[in-house]
């Protein structure tokens, strides 16, 4: 074979090889994902944003009137995808996509409840205007805070007429009667809640406080049983009862609890000083009197503490 013939043969072979090589295919982004979005009751949701993250960009769409969606533009792979809508908790997941087989993603969104709805419960509010009821409760609460107790009581009773399961409102009503100085009426409102599985502890504590304030010292047992629910005033008052009976050690324990609950409150510190004096512990008494002077020098207790300190020096 001559050189020229050899060259022509090599060239022909090269052309034949080139024509038989497989084509180079570029990555495509024609993959798609479809699915539905519904709420926790199985109702389809329109207008939900569905967003997916693919390399270097995001692609999204919104659901139609039947709660369906389709997103096109995925490369092949696994991708994060999420459904979001105002007033609902977002739902997220992952989806596998290829160019020949579409991915599927279905979401369930749970509606965000207000504090009022969570407190009262979906079952009690079914068929009612929860937003209006919440506004009515806020109005009654505002009246209570403004010491307009009659308006507050009327508002709470109106709410109870619509949603009787809002038993906690009896506590609010009782507190409003206390604000009016109608202690007996407050007790009448609290009493039916005394055995309530959820609010019984609070009702019994309110009853004990009210009776104690009315001079029933036997109600102190109810305050003592309140434990962690007892307020600083409860603990201080229990100390007062014990001190009046000459039970100074018991009184000191309650005053110490009151001061621990409210370290900047001068009253229990003053009483702790008196307890120390009663027990003959002058140095501890002086220390407590000094604490009272530091906390509230111009209060009644502060004035007495200063005078007592001068007498003890």
Buried (B, 14 or more C-beta within 10 A) or exposed (E): EEEEEEEEEEEEEEEEEEEEEEEEEEEEBEBBBBBBBBBEEEEBBEEBBBBBEBEEEEBBBBBBEEBBBEBEBBBBEEBEBBBBBEEBEBBEEEBBBEBEEBBEBBBBBEBEBEEBBEEBEEEBBEEEEBEEBBEBBEBBBEBBEEEBBEBBBBBBEBBBEBBEEBBBBBBBBBBBBBBBEBBEBBBEBBBEBBEBEEBEBBBBBBBBBBBBBEEEEEBBEBBBEBEEEBBBBBBBBBBBBBBEEEBBEBBBBBBBBBBEBBEEBBBBBBBBBBBBBBEEBEEBBBBBBBBBBEBBEEBEBBBBBBEBBEEEE
